[in-house]
């Protein structure tokens, strides 16, 4: 084994040690808690996608490492470069699973692609929506007696048929349209559609319990600043600017 081959072997060994240690530390803890009949704390909505990413990443890393070491030091051509790219992609897939971005961005976006459109497809955290709810209550744009903070969060994030929560707005149609536009601007990674928000979901209601007319809301226009409560809405969403 020459020095170049030894050098690359050490790089690969170090990378695999980092990846395997990173995954073993939390999952050994889960295993020990399970064996002693303690609450495991396993969140399947995070851990299953994480294990999937880890499996794909390790597969790419092992495949590319074998190919690179088989060719070195005889060649450093295109084949080696392509295998290095695969190795780095695999390493990235393994390590990105432990970032906040993976939990609050990757997982919801992947879930949206897999699921049918049975929710608003909003990418936001519970904490962000709770802050928005408090501002809406403070500016008297929502009926807190009929819509609690949990109702507000459930209605926006969960599948429509998975809860009985409703949002009772005190907004007129132009103000609701402006609220919709500001909501999309505040959370630009979502794929919310106006017809779902007003009509298909059946969770957005007026304070008296009646439904908004979709055509009326749609024809209110999308230009910001044209509703009766435009300034107040601007204040509500200023917390996200």
JOFENJO-V441836 format. One record per pair of residues at least 24 apart in sequence whose ideal C-beta (glycine too) atoms are under 8 Angstrom apart, sorted by the first residue. I is the first residue (numbers start at 1). GAP is how many residues later the second one is. D is the distance in Angstrom with one decimal. If there is no record, write none. Layout:
I_GAP_D / I_GAP_D
This chain:
2_71_6.0 / 4_68_6.6 / 4_69_5.0 / 5_64_7.1 / 5_67_5.6 / 5_68_5.8 / 8_60_6.8 / 8_61_6.8 / 8_64_6.0 / 9_60_6.8 / 12_53_4.9 / 12_56_7.9 / 12_57_7.5 / 12_75_7.9 / 15_46_7.1 / 15_72_7.8 / 15_76_5.9 / 16_45_6.9 / 16_49_7.9 / 18_77_7.9 / 19_35_7.9 / 19_38_7.4 / 19_39_6.8 / 19_42_7.2 / 19_72_6.9 / 19_75_4.7 / 19_76_7.3 / 22_72_7.3 / 22_73_7.2 / 22_76_6.6 / 23_31_5.9 / 23_71_7.6 / 45_62_6.9 / 46_57_5.8 / 46_61_6.6 / 49_48_7.6 / 49_53_7.9 / 49_57_7.6 / 49_58_5.4 / 49_61_6.8 / 50_47_4.3 / 50_48_7.9 / 50_52_7.4 / 53_40_4.9 / 53_41_6.9 / 53_43_7.1 / 53_44_4.7 / 53_49_7.8 / 54_39_7.5 / 54_40_5.5 / 54_43_6.4 / 56_34_7.3 / 56_37_5.5 / 57_32_7.8 / 57_33_4.3 / 57_34_6.7 / 57_35_7.3 / 57_36_3.4 / 57_37_3.7 / 58_32_6.7 / 58_36_6.5 / 59_31_7.1 / 60_26_5.0 / 60_27_6.8 / 60_29_5.9 / 60_30_3.1 / 60_33_7.1 / 61_26_5.6 / 61_29_3.9 / 61_30_6.1 / 61_33_7.4 / 64_26_6.7 / 105_84_7.0 / 109_80_7.3 / 112_79_6.7 / 115_44_8.0 / 117_79_6.9 / 118_41_4.6 / 118_42_5.9 / 118_43_6.7 / 119_38_7.0 / 119_39_6.2 / 119_40_4.8 / 119_41_6.1 / 119_82_8.0 / 120_36_5.7 / 120_37_7.5 / 120_70_7.3 / 120_72_5.2 / 120_76_6.1 / 120_77_6.6 / 120_81_6.8 / 121_69_5.7 / 121_70_4.3 / 121_71_5.9 / 121_75_7.9 / 122_34_5.4 / 122_35_6.2 / 122_61_7.9 / 122_65_6.1 / 122_68_4.4 / 122_70_5.8 / 123_64_6.1 / 123_66_4.6 / 123_67_4.9 / 124_32_7.4 / 124_33_7.3 / 124_63_4.9 / 124_66_7.2 / 126_27_5.4 / 126_31_7.6 / 128_59_7.7 / 128_112_7.5 / 129_24_4.8 / 129_27_5.9 / 129_28_7.2 / 131_108_5.9 / 132_54_7.8 / 132_104_7.2 / 132_105_7.8 / 132_107_7.5 / 132_108_7.8 / 135_100_7.7 / 135_101_4.4 / 135_102_7.9 / 135_104_6.2 / 136_100_6.1 / 139_90_7.9 / 139_93_4.9 / 139_94_8.0 / 139_96_6.7 / 139_97_5.6 / 140_30_6.3 / 141_28_6.4 / 141_29_5.7 / 141_30_5.7 / 141_34_7.8 / 141_38_7.6 / 141_88_7.0 / 141_91_7.2 / 141_92_7.6 / 141_95_6.9 / 142_25_6.8 / 142_26_6.5 / 142_27_5.8 / 142_28_6.5 / 143_25_4.1 / 143_26_7.8 / 143_27_6.2 / 143_64_4.9 / 146_61_7.6 / 155_46_7.8 / 155_48_4.5 / 155_49_7.7 / 160_40_7.9 / 160_41_5.0 / 160_42_7.0 / 160_43_6.1 / 165_38_6.7 / 166_37_5.3 / 166_38_7.7 / 166_39_5.4 / 167_36_6.0 / 167_37_5.3 / 167_38_6.8 / 168_37_5.3 / 168_38_7.0 / 168_39_5.2 / 168_41_7.2 / 169_35_6.7 / 169_36_7.2 / 169_37_6.5 / 169_38_6.8 / 170_36_7.8 / 170_37_4.7 / 171_58_6.5 / 172_55_7.4 / 172_56_6.2 / 172_57_7.8 / 173_39_6.2 / 173_40_7.1 / 173_43_4.7 / 173_44_4.8 / 173_47_5.3 / 174_46_4.1 / 174_47_7.4 / 174_52_6.4 / 174_53_4.0 / 174_54_6.6 / 175_52_4.2 / 175_53_5.9 / 175_54_4.5 / 175_55_7.6 / 175_58_6.7 / 176_28_7.6 / 176_36_6.1 / 176_41_5.7 / 176_44_7.8 / 177_40_5.1 / 177_41_7.5 / 177_43_4.1 / 177_44_7.0 / 177_45_6.8 / 177_50_7.0 / 178_42_7.9 / 178_46_6.1 / 178_47_7.8 / 178_48_7.1 / 178_49_4.3 / 178_51_7.6 / 178_52_6.1 / 178_55_5.5 / 179_54_6.0 / 180_37_7.8 / 181_41_5.6 / 181_43_6.0 / 182_42_7.1 / 182_51_5.9 / 182_52_7.7 / 182_54_7.7 / 182_55_4.5 / 183_54_7.8 / 185_52_7.5 / 186_51_5.4 / 186_54_4.2 / 187_53_8.0 / 194_24_6.2
